Amino acid sequence: MLNEWNKPSMMLLAIISTAFIGAGVLLTGSANTTVQGQLGLNPIPTTEEVIATYVARIPPGAALQDSPIHYYPDNIAIPSGITVAWFNDDPGQPHTVTSGVPDSAESGAMFNSGIIPYTSFFQHTFDGQLKNQEIVYHCEIHPWRTAKVTVGEAFEKGHYFVFASGTGQVLNMTKNDRTLIDFRPLTVSTGSTTPLTYNITIMEGGTDNATTTFSRSFFTIGNNDLQLELIPRPDQNKTTVYGPDVTDPVTGAYHVEGNFMKPGNEYTIRAEITSIGNDEPPGRVVDDFAFRVVS
């Protein structure tokens, strides 16, 4: 049974994301889940931390059965422990995010948002109990709307970072066209207001004869981890970087999309922390991780 939109009598949250600014209200949903929505309250209440780091969208027109996009992205791969938020951007249309195949016995067993009104969102944490699972989800109101989350448990521990990817250290583009990587520092920890600056470099081939295909600095505030989604597009002639998905604090995922990786090649991903606030680290904080793309 779907939950109805509650009266704004519960805890208020201020939400700021890359495409959403406003006040929110906590709604009922399934156990350990929340739905939040913009009410346009003025003044905006005190900002509370939003734990979601990856944002998916229910785009305009998603309710139409012949719409080319019902959830975006509709096939994501994340490490376990990541919290995903789904925003309803479909004007005038309520939707749900419900685990399982429509009308099946397991429908809603893992998570069920209840009704998500327009401009609202639902978030769910894919915890460490999930091991290399592919989770189908759908909309109970429009059951033709389905999508998939792959949750990976594989990780590699370096000297200074833990490297965790939704697809492990191999991205099979026949199954997934993207993967979210979480870089967790082992030797650096900061307070909630101190930024960390990372440099991520991707090199084709081994470190001795490598060709750099991508290099960029990123920063986080309020979360020591850096989350970076790799979206190889070998047919494109450029690489685009966008994000973070959540900007207050800067805990959201960044995205790299373009021709920086091609199937059939092996890569080295270098993660380095180049500054802690305004200061350099006391010593070099850098690890290299092997990564492969296949099709």
N, C-alpha and C positions, 0 to 999 in steps of 0.2 A: 504494500500500500504506500502511496506517495504521501509525503508530508507537505502540508500547506504552508504558505508564507505566513510567518508569525508577526504579530504586532511588535513594534519597536520598543520592547520593554526589557530587553536583555542587554548584556555587556556591549558597549560601543567600542569600536576599533577605528583608528585612522589608518587607511590603507593608501600607500603611494607605490605605484608600479609604473612601468614604462608607458602604459596606456590607460591607467586608471588612477584617478585622484578623487578621494572623497571619504565620507564617513561610512562605517559599516555597522551591521547588526548581526548578532549571532543567531542562527536559525537551528531548528531541530533537524537532525538527519539520522543516519545510522550510527551505531556506537563508535566513539572515538573519531568522529568526523565533524566538520563544520561547513556551513554554507554562510557566506557573508555577502552583503549587498550595499550598494551606494544609496544613501538617503538624502544627500545634499544638505546635511545639517550645517548650521552656521551659528557659532564658531565650530570648527572641526575639533573633536576631542583630542586629548593627549595621545601622541603616537605610541602605539604598541608594536612590538616586533612581530613581523609576519614570518613564519618559519618556512613557507614555501620557497623553493629555489628554482623550480622549473615551471614555466607557464605554458599551458595549451589553450587553444581558443575554440569556441563554438561560433563560427563566423556567420555573418548575415546570410540569410537564405538557407541555413542548415536544415530547417524543418522540411524543406521541399525534398521529395523522394528522389528527384532527378538532379539534385544539386551535386556538382562535382566534388565538393568538400563538405563533410559533415562534422568532423573534428579536425583541427590542425595543430600540430602534425597528427596524422592518423596511425603512425607506426613509430613509436619512440623506443629507445633502448637506454636504460638508466641503471646505475649501480644500486644495490640495495641500500636503504636508508634515506633515499631522496624523497622529498615531499613535492608533489605535483599539484598545481592549482589550475583548474579549468574555469575560464571566464566565459560567461554567456554574452556574446556580442551580437546576438540575433534579435533585432528590435521586435518587441511585442510577443516573443515566443518563449514559453517556458520549456526547459529541457531537463534531463537527468544525466548523471554519469553513474552507471550501474554495472557492476562486474558480472561477467558470465555472458552466455549466449541468450538472446531473447527467449522467454517462455520456457527456459530450462530449469531443472531442479536446483541448480547452483546459482541461478540469477540473484544477484544482490548479496550473496553469502560473504564475499570479501569486503565490498563497500557498496554503498548506495546513497547518493547525495540527497534523495528526495527532490522536490521541485526546486530548480534553480531559476529564479526570475531573471529577466533581462537586466543587465549591468551587475549581476551578482556573480559570485564564484564559489566553488567547492574545492576543498583540498584534502589530499590523502597521502599518508606516508607509507611507502613500500618498504617495510621493515626487514631486518636481517633474517627473519625466518623464511623468506622467499629465496629459493635457490634455483637460479637459471630457469625461471618460469616465463611463459608467454601468457599474458592475461588479456583476454578479450573483454571489452566492455561495450555498452550500448545505451541508448536512450529508451526509457520505458514508454514515453509518450510517442516517440517516432522510432519504432523498433528496427527500421531499415538503417538507422544510423549506428554504425559499429566502428570500432578502432581497436588498437592493440598496444600494450605496454610489455616490453621484454625487460625483465629484472635479472641482472647478472650479479653473481656473488664473487667472481674471480677478482683478485687483486695481486699486485706485486709490491713488495716492500723494499724500498731503496735505503740509502744511508740517511736521507733527509726528508723523503716524501713517501707516502703510500699512494700508489697509482691504481685507481679502480675505474673500470669501464663497463658500460652496459652490455657490451658484447665480448668482454675479455680483451685480449691483446690481438684479436683478429676481427676485422669488420668484413663480414660476408654481405656484399651489396645485393645479393639475390634475396636475402632475408630481411636485411635492414639497410636503409640508405643513410643512416646517421647513428651516432652513439655519443652519449654523454660521458665525459671523463671527469672524475673528481680527484684533484690533487690535494692531499691532506698533509700539511707539514708536520714533521715529527719533532723538530728541535726549536721551532719558533711558535710562540703564543703571544697574542696581544690582547689588549682590552677592547671594549666595544666601540671605541671611538678612534682607534689607531689604525690607519690604513696599511695594508701590505701591498707592495708592488711586485708582481710576478713578470718574468719574461718567459714566454713559451716559444720555442723554436722547433720546427719540424724539418727534418733532413731526410732526403731520399738516399738509401744505402747505409752502409756502416759509417761509424764516426771517423774512420781514417780517410775515406774517399767520398764523403757525403756532399750532396748538393742541397743547399737550403731552399726549401719550397715555401716556407712561411716563418715569420718572426714578428712578434708583437708583444707589447706590454699590456698588462691588465692589472686592475687593483680591486681589492675587497675591503669593506669596512663592516665590522660587526660579525664577521665570520672568517676564520682563518683559512678555510678551504677555498680553493678556486674551482669552479665548475665550468667546463668548456665543452660545448657540443661540436663535434666534427661532422660536417655535412659535405662529403666529397661530391663534386659535380665535374667530372672530367670533360664534359662537353662545353663548359663555360670557359671564357677567355680571361676571367678575372676572379679574384677572391674578395668576398665581402665579410666584414666583421660587424656584428650588431649585438646589443644587450648592454647592460645586464637586464634580466627579466624582472628583478626586484631591485629598487634603487634606494629604499629607505628602511633599514640600512642596505649597503651594497652587498647583498648576499645572493643575488640571482645569477643564473647561468648566462654566460656569453656564448655566442654562436659564430662559427667560422664556416662559411659556405663558398665553395668555388673549386678551382682546378689545382689545389695544392696536394692532392693525393689521387692516385690512379690504381685501379685493380691490377693485381699481379706484381706489385712492388712492395718492398720492405722499407720501413721507415724507422727513424730514431726520433722520439719526442723528448726534448730537453726542457725540464722545468727548473726555474731558478728564481729565488726571491732576491730582488735587487735592492729593496729598501724596506725599512720598518719605520713607518712615519716619515720623518725627514732624515733619518740616519741610515747609513749602510749597515748590513749585518756585520757582526764582529769577524766572521770568516765567510768564505764562499758557501752558499747553500744551493746546491745544484745536483740533480740526478738525471740520468739518461734511461729511457725505457724503450724497448723494442715494440714495434707495432706493424701489422701487416694488413693489407687490403686485398680481398679476393672477390671473385664474382662467380 
